[in-house]
């Protein structure tokens, strides 16, 4: 089992930055690819970003490419999502997830999920 706890969400104005963190515990963190997903009200949970086990490869949804950066610190068992130039359409609950394999953008390839953290961007 892997336990994931997100933090760092909040209410911000458009254009500012926010950094989310996800702390992992349980099994060896570095064995898992990590991802961030988000779910807005009335919408399906969608892929945002993913990072491989070493941190050497990253993947992004087109909607956040160039604005968001995913990173990880395997020594701290933590994955981050730096979000810059936030837009109202980024408003959602953000979830981190851990996967042992499979394509990084596919929701059903992730084995463990956090409880989510709310990000609200006002215009």
Secondary structure, DSSP 4 states (H G I P E B T S, - for coil): -EEEEEE--EEEETT--EEEEEEEEES-GGGSEEEEEEE-TTS--EEEEEE-SSS--EEE-TTTTTTEEEEEETTTTEEEEEE-S--GGG-EEEEEEEESSS-TT-GGG--EE---EEEEEE-
